[in-house]
Amino acid sequence: MAARVLACASCHGAEGEGTSDVYFPRLAGKPAGYLYNQLIAFRDGRRKYPPMNYLLDFLPDPYLKQMAEHFASLRPAFPPAAIPTVSNEILARGESIAVNGDPQRGVPACASCHGSTFGGNPLACAVARAGQQPCACLSRKG
């Protein structure tokens, strides 16, 4: 399967480790069911990103499941944590939103879905935040 998913490497990294671009997230180690559902959504047009829609257009469900299982099995190292380049006030606000949410704006706490360690919560179908770029979740909110 590794040879078959080489087309994914240019955007998602050779081992599915992701890139610094929030639109090319880490795939490695994510739950296979989550990845499979995302692949189906791209193939069927429920998620829109033309390169993904095109690459997956004619792939059958069993093949997409194999792809998902392949990436789920990978465990490349996480990149070193980025050094914050914002003020302590902004860092504190971000931490507050991550832990408590922003009820006035209807934003739930990140931890309510992604877990208190942000390592993911399979029961909520929420993937790990560790190793992702800072805005990956929010960039997908409407």
Secondary structure, DSSP 8 states (H G I E B T S, - for coil): -TTTTHHHHHHH-TTS---SSTTS---TTS-HHHHHHHHHHHHTTSS--HHHHHHHTT--HHHHHHHHHHHHH------------S-HHHHHHHHHHHHH-BGGGTB--HHHHH-TTSS-BGGGTB---TTS-TTTTGGG--
